[in-house]
Amino acid sequence: MQHVNFENSGLIFEALAKVIRTKREALGKSQRVLADEFAFQRSLLSRLENGVNEPKLVSIWTVSEALGLRPHELIKMVEDELPESFSLIDR
């Protein structure tokens, strides 16, 4: 029987945190500046960059646009950070 391995979800959050932080720093912006420019809370960005909680799709969409990315581009960058054989479903 196949099942979802929720322990692996932490790897996704870590990869997302790394990609967001790296992209933001490449833009030369602090969390506060980026959040202020696009009118969202800095705490959202902080939580995502620290992998603290599971982000909502709207949060990912908002931050990706603030970083100058389309949401699918951000997700692809996260996917590229994960091991090649990564899966949430144990087979």
N, C-alpha and C positions, 0 to 999 in steps of 0.2 A: 504494500500500500504506500502510495506517495503522500507526503505531507509537507506543509510549509515549515521551514526552519527559521523561526522568528529570531533566533540568535544571530543569524547572518544579516538581519536588517541593520544591526549596528554598523556593519561595514559600509552600508549605503550612506548612513548618516555621517560617518567619518569622511567618506569620499566627498560628499556634498559640502561638508564644512571646509575641507581643503580647497576645493575648487572655488567656492565663493570667496574665501579669504585671499587666495592667490590672485583671483581676477580683480577684486577690490583694491588690493595693494598695487597691482600693475597699473591701475587707474590713478594711483597716488592719492587716494581718498581715505579718510578715516571713516569708521562706522557712522559717526555722528553726521559728518558732511554728506555722505551718500544718503542716509536716511532723511536728512533735512531737505536735500534737493528734490526728493521724490515723495515727500510727505508721508512717510511711514515711520513707525517707532524704531528707534535704534535697538531696543531690546529684541525685536524680531530678528534683526541681523545678527545680534550677539548670540541669540539662541541657536540660530542656524550655523554660525561659524564655530560654535562649541559643541554641536551635535547633541544638544540637550534634549530636544523633543522631536517627535515626528512631525514634519512640516505638512501643512495643508497645501493642496495644489495652488490655491490662490497666493499663498506666501511664496512658493517657488516661482510662480509666474511674475509676481511683483518684483522680487529681487533679481530675477533674470533680466527683466526689462531695465531695471536701474543699472545693471552691469553692462548694458548694451548688447544683450544676447536675446535670442528667441528662446522660449522655454525648452524646445527640443535640443537646442545647442548646449544648454546647461546640462540637461539630462545626459546627452552624449558624452560630455566631458566627465561627468560622474561615472558613467559606464566605463570609460577608458581608464579610470583610476582603479577599478575593481579587477580582481584576478580574472583571467580569461575564462576559466571554467565556473565562474560565479553563478549561483542560482539560489533562489529562495525556496525552491521546491527540491526536496531530497528525492533522488531517483534511484 
